[in-house]
Amino acid sequence: MIAQRLSLGKDAEFFAYHQYRDYVIFSELAKRETVPAFKSILEQLVVSEYKDYSYWLQFCSRKEFHVPRRDILFFLVLRRMFGLTFTAKFLERDEKEISEAYRRFMQTADEPLRTEVAKILEHEREHELMLIRGIREGKVQFLGSIILGLNDGLVELTGVLIGFSFALQQNRMVGILGLITGVSAAFSMSASAYLQARYDRNRDPATAALYTGSTYLVVVVLLVAPFFLVAHASLALICFAIVVAIIILITSFYASVMLERRFTAVVCEMAFLSIGVALLSFVLVSALKSVLNLA
């Protein structure tokens, strides 16, 4: 009996802390939310999390919990950078881990406690998922356009800029040609996205074109920047590679959360495509220089 109480106290503190953490994070998000419908959903989540926290607190010897400020700032930054839908889905991934911990706990809990925990678990999965999935910003329906612009911009411009670099070996000229190519490609991608969206009743063609083109242009600016800012050719390529790596990580993080895919799988896929295109460009340029006897 004593051992069971000790175990319950330890588990209760674990669950109480995570419920309190979610309560604090949702409270901070609700304070800053300007969309009335989203604010209402967040406030309902605050109430829900606090009820679950209060239940577990009765089994805890510790009666106060503290959430590190860095955790709160992390989610506020996520909200600012990627939107509320992304932040909610990111929190939902944490909820899945907590639900799994609940299920493990139920395997060793006594019958009365198991019944109560089962109710909490059911509440966690049905009520909260319903609320979180109610948060749908307008740009979410254009998620495919955003990811298309990011992926295509990264893959296509990586190969183009690598090819230009080894062919010309003049940073400024590489940057100018890359910028011209990238802007032209962005307009082309926008036109393609517009035409594709015309056959989808759930998407506005102009907005789809805007999201695709603008994300493509952001990638273009980031990728060509090292060739304008760094004079030395080798150092420019190193900076370019770092920028590519950062874009791959950020894009993969965004896509893995929004599309509910494994982060490592998305990273490997994007890295394989980008590096593969870059290598093909290098081989092609080297072969042409050899065949055409270019210095």
Sequence and secondary structure as in RCSB ss.txt:
>XXXX:A:sequence
MIAQRLSLGKDAEFFAYHQYRDYVIFSELAKRETVPAFKSILEQLVVSEYKDYSYWLQFCSRKEFHVPRRDILFF
LVLRRMFGLTFTAKFLERDEKEISEAYRRFMQTADEPLRTEVAKILEHEREHELMLIRGIREGKVQFLGSIILGL
NDGLVELTGVLIGFSFALQQNRMVGILGLITGVSAAFSMSASAYLQARYDRNRDPATAALYTGSTYLVVVVLLVA
PFFLVAHASLALICFAIVVAIIILITSFYASVMLERRFTAVVCEMAFLSIGVALLSFVLVSALKSVLNLA
>XXXX:A:secstr
 HHHHHHHHHHHHHHHHHHHHHHHHHHHHHHH  SHHHHHHHHHHHHHHHHHHHHHHTT S       HHHHHHH
HHHHHHH HHHHHHHHHHHHHHHHHHHHHHHTTS HHHHHHHHHHHHIIIIIIHHHHTT   GGGGGHHHHHHHH
HHHHHHHHHHHHHHHHHH  HHHHHHHHHHHHHHHHHHHHHHHHHHHTT TTS HHHHHHHHHHHHHHHHHHHHH
HHHH  SHHHHHHHHHHHHHHHHHHHHHHHHHHTT  HHHHHHHHHHHHHHHHHHHHHHHHHHHHHHT  
